[in-house]
Amino acid sequence: MSKITKAIIPAAGLGTRFLPETKALPKEMLPIVDTPTIQYIVSEAKQSGIKDVLIVIGKGKWSIENHFDANPELEANLAKRGKNDLLKLICKTNDMNIYFTRQSHPHGLGDAIYTARSFVGNEPFAVLLGDDVTQDKIPLTKQLIDSFNQTGAATLAVKRVPHKEVSKYGIIDPAKQVTPGLYNVKRFVEKPDPQTAPSDLAIIGRYILTPQIFTVLSETQPDSSGEIQLTTAIDILNHTQRVFAHEFKGERYDTGNKLSWLETNIKFGLRNSEIADDLKTYLKETVAAMNPKK
């Protein structure tokens, strides 16, 4: 069985939910306190043993490349001034290989993955989406790799969501629980109505896929909006080889819309020793001012 050392991070979306900010700044570079969201994604890949990362970008995403490139002048300036605490904060990926490729047209997540077929070759690989920041004792991607090493089959991450919110997600129809937290899957349903949803287990942005997915993607028809859906391709793949779902029980932070991104910033800010006390005081004062005592 091939060892998983490669990962794809799709980052070619237009980020329309965050306009006008994302007209010039990639959504993936929006900070969580002081760290670009995509740096958390790359860090998870690194902590999971990934050595080679391909970031699929679109037009105007050059700042992502700059972020992961070396900045000798800045590093030398900080070192000269003795700013070692700041020097440590600079994203360094010397022990990883980070590559970039362009998705020329926004034809969906499935198309972005298909763009990376030459990079992957004939090996299983990880996919990490930028909207989901996850935290656990064992990184989620490593959990999926461990599951893959047991089954040898494509595995995706799922997490229970409130039933009323299932229409926001791809949902699995679980066949049976093979081991605690690992499910065989009958089918995958994209954004079902809560009244007909087969479960509350929502697909979140982490996958281990086999190279056979590229054949399926090449034959998958675009949906009504002209996009090739990865969930559709995985459902087709499940008809010819097993696909498993691993239930994630750690913390998941959604950065895909304005409110959830703000909530994530507050949660991370309250854990940041530099600003936590002041932020907590500010939040208490703000809430008190909104609800004055009569």
C-alpha positions in Angstrom: 0.0 0.0 0.0 1.4 3.4 -1.0 2.2 5.8 1.8 0.3 9.1 1.6 2.7 11.9 1.2 0.9 14.2 -1.1 -2.0 16.7 -0.6 -4.1 19.0 -2.7 -5.4 22.3 -1.3 -8.0 23.9 -3.6 -7.8 27.7 -3.3 -9.2 28.9 -6.6 -12.6 30.0 -5.5 -13.8 33.5 -6.2 -14.7 34.2 -2.5 -17.9 36.0 -3.4 -19.3 35.7 0.2 -16.5 38.1 1.4 -16.8 40.8 -1.3 -15.6 43.5 -1.5 -12.6 42.3 0.5 -11.9 39.4 -1.8 -11.9 41.4 -4.9 -8.1 41.8 -4.4 -7.3 39.5 -1.4 -7.8 35.7 -1.7 -10.4 34.4 0.8 -7.7 31.9 1.9 -5.5 34.8 3.1 -8.2 36.2 5.5 -6.6 36.0 8.9 -7.7 34.2 12.0 -6.4 36.8 14.5 -3.0 37.2 12.9 -2.5 34.0 10.8 -3.9 33.4 7.3 -6.5 30.7 7.2 -4.5 28.7 4.6 -1.5 28.5 6.9 -3.6 26.5 9.4 -4.5 24.1 6.5 -0.9 23.7 5.4 0.2 23.2 9.1 -2.3 20.4 9.5 -0.9 18.7 6.4 2.6 19.0 7.7 1.6 17.6 11.1 0.0 14.7 9.4 3.2 13.7 7.6 2.5 15.2 4.2 5.7 16.2 2.3 4.3 17.5 -1.0 1.5 20.0 -1.2 -0.1 21.3 -4.4 -2.2 24.5 -3.9 -4.6 25.0 -6.8 -5.1 28.7 -7.3 -7.0 31.0 -9.6 -6.5 34.4 -11.1 -5.3 37.1 -8.6 -4.1 34.6 -5.9 -0.4 35.5 -6.1 -0.4 36.6 -2.4 -0.8 32.9 -1.4 2.4 32.1 -3.3 4.2 35.1 -1.7 3.1 34.0 1.8 4.7 30.6 1.4 7.8 32.0 -0.2 11.0 33.0 1.7 11.4 36.7 2.6 15.2 37.1 3.2 15.0 40.9 3.7 12.3 40.6 6.4 14.0 37.7 8.1 17.4 39.4 8.1 15.8 42.6 9.5 14.0 40.8 12.3 17.2 38.9 13.2 19.3 42.0 13.2 16.9 43.8 15.5 16.7 40.8 17.9 13.0 40.2 17.1 13.3 36.5 17.5 9.7 36.2 18.7 8.4 37.7 15.5 10.9 35.7 13.4 9.4 32.5 14.8 6.0 33.5 13.5 7.0 33.7 9.9 5.6 30.7 8.0 8.5 28.4 7.2 8.0 25.3 5.2 11.6 24.2 4.6 10.8 20.6 5.3 7.9 20.6 2.8 7.6 21.0 -0.9 4.8 23.5 -1.8 3.8 23.7 -5.5 1.2 25.8 -7.3 -1.0 25.3 -10.3 -3.7 27.3 -11.9 -7.4 26.3 -12.4 -8.0 28.4 -15.5 -11.8 28.4 -15.2 -14.0 28.1 -12.0 -15.6 24.8 -12.9 -16.0 23.6 -9.4 -14.2 21.6 -6.7 -14.1 18.4 -8.8 -12.4 20.2 -11.6 -9.9 21.7 -9.3 -9.0 18.2 -8.0 -8.8 17.0 -11.6 -6.3 19.7 -12.4 -3.9 18.1 -10.0 -3.9 14.6 -11.6 -0.3 14.9 -13.0 1.0 15.9 -9.5 -0.7 12.9 -7.8 0.2 10.3 -10.4 -0.9 6.8 -9.3 -0.8 7.4 -5.6 -3.5 7.9 -2.9 -3.6 11.5 -1.7 -5.2 13.9 0.7 -7.5 16.8 0.0 -7.8 19.7 2.5 -10.4 22.4 1.9 -9.6 25.9 3.2 -13.1 26.6 4.7 -12.6 24.1 7.6 -10.0 24.7 10.3 -9.9 21.6 12.6 -8.2 20.9 15.9 -7.8 17.7 17.8 -5.0 15.8 19.6 -4.4 13.9 16.4 -4.8 16.1 13.3 -7.9 15.2 11.3 -5.9 14.5 8.1 -3.7 12.1 10.1 -6.8 10.4 11.4 -8.0 9.8 7.9 -4.6 8.5 6.8 -4.7 6.0 9.7 -8.2 4.9 8.6 -6.9 4.5 5.0 -4.0 2.4 6.2 -6.5 0.0 7.8 -8.9 -0.2 4.8 -7.0 0.8 1.7 -10.0 2.6 0.5 -11.0 6.2 -0.1 -12.1 7.9 3.2 -13.7 11.2 3.9 -14.4 13.1 7.1 -17.8 13.7 8.5 -19.1 15.5 11.5 -22.6 15.5 13.1 -24.5 18.8 12.5 -27.8 20.0 13.8 -30.5 18.3 11.8 -32.0 21.6 10.7 -28.7 22.5 9.0 -28.2 19.4 6.9 -29.3 21.3 3.8 -26.1 23.2 3.9 -23.9 20.1 3.4 -23.2 16.9 1.6 -24.7 14.2 3.8 -23.8 10.5 4.0 -26.3 7.6 4.1 -24.4 5.2 6.3 -24.7 1.5 5.7 -23.1 0.2 8.9 -20.4 1.2 11.4 -17.4 -1.0 10.6 -15.4 0.1 13.7 -16.3 2.9 16.1 -16.6 6.1 14.1 -15.9 4.5 10.7 -18.9 3.9 8.4 -19.5 2.1 5.2 -21.6 4.4 3.0 -24.6 3.6 0.8 -24.7 7.0 -0.9 -23.8 10.6 -0.7 -26.6 13.2 -0.9 -25.8 16.8 -1.7 -27.7 19.4 0.5 -30.8 17.3 1.2 -34.0 18.6 2.6 -34.0 18.0 6.4 -37.2 15.9 6.0 -35.5 13.5 3.7 -31.9 13.6 4.9 -30.5 10.1 5.5 -28.4 11.2 8.5 -26.9 14.1 10.4 -23.4 13.2 9.3 -22.1 16.0 7.2 -19.1 15.8 4.9 -16.4 18.3 6.0 -13.4 19.4 4.1 -10.9 16.5 4.5 -10.6 13.5 2.1 -8.2 10.7 1.4 -8.8 9.7 -2.3 -7.4 7.0 -4.6 -6.2 7.9 -8.1 -9.2 6.2 -9.6 -11.1 9.4 -8.7 -9.6 11.1 -11.7 -11.2 8.6 -14.2 -14.5 9.3 -12.5 -14.0 13.0 -12.6 -13.2 13.0 -16.3 -16.6 11.4 -16.9 -18.7 13.3 -14.4 -21.1 15.7 -15.9 -21.3 19.4 -14.7 -24.3 20.3 -12.6 -26.9 23.0 -13.5 -24.4 25.7 -12.5 -21.7 24.3 -14.8 -19.6 22.9 -11.9 -18.2 19.4 -11.5 -19.1 18.3 -7.9 -16.6 16.2 -6.0 -19.4 14.7 -3.9 -21.0 13.4 -7.1 -17.8 11.8 -8.3 -17.2 10.2 -4.9 -20.8 8.8 -5.0 -20.0 7.3 -8.4 -16.7 5.9 -7.2 -18.6 4.2 -4.3 -20.4 2.0 -6.8 -17.1 0.4 -7.9 -15.0 0.5 -4.8 -15.6 1.0 -1.1 -15.7 4.5 0.2 -15.6 5.0 4.0 -16.6 7.9 6.2 -14.6 8.8 9.4 -16.5 10.6 12.0 -14.5 13.6 13.4 -15.2 14.4 17.0 -12.7 17.2 17.5 -13.2 20.9 17.0 -14.2 22.3 13.6 -14.2 26.0 12.8 -16.1 27.1 9.7 -14.5 30.1 7.9 -16.7 30.0 4.8 -19.0 32.9 5.6 -18.8 36.2 7.4 -20.5 35.3 10.6 -18.7 32.0 11.1 -15.4 33.6 10.3 -16.0 36.3 12.9 -17.0 33.6 15.5 -13.8 31.7 14.7 -11.7 34.9 15.2 -13.3 35.5 18.6 -12.7 31.9 19.7 -9.1 32.0 18.7 -8.6 35.5 20.1 -9.8 34.3 23.5 -7.0 31.7 23.4 -4.3 34.2 22.4 -2.3 35.1 25.4 -1.4 38.5 23.9 -5.0 39.7 23.5 -7.3 37.3 25.4 -7.8 39.4 28.6 -8.5 42.6 26.8 -10.7 40.9 24.3 -12.7 39.2 27.1 -13.1 42.6 28.8 -14.2 44.2 25.6 -16.8 41.5 24.9 -18.3 41.8 28.4 -18.5 45.6 28.1 -20.1 45.4 24.7 -22.7 42.9 25.8 -23.4 44.9 28.9 -23.9 48.1 26.9 -26.3 46.2 24.6 -28.3 45.1 27.6 -28.3 47.9 30.1 -29.9 47.3 33.5 -33.2 49.1 33.9 
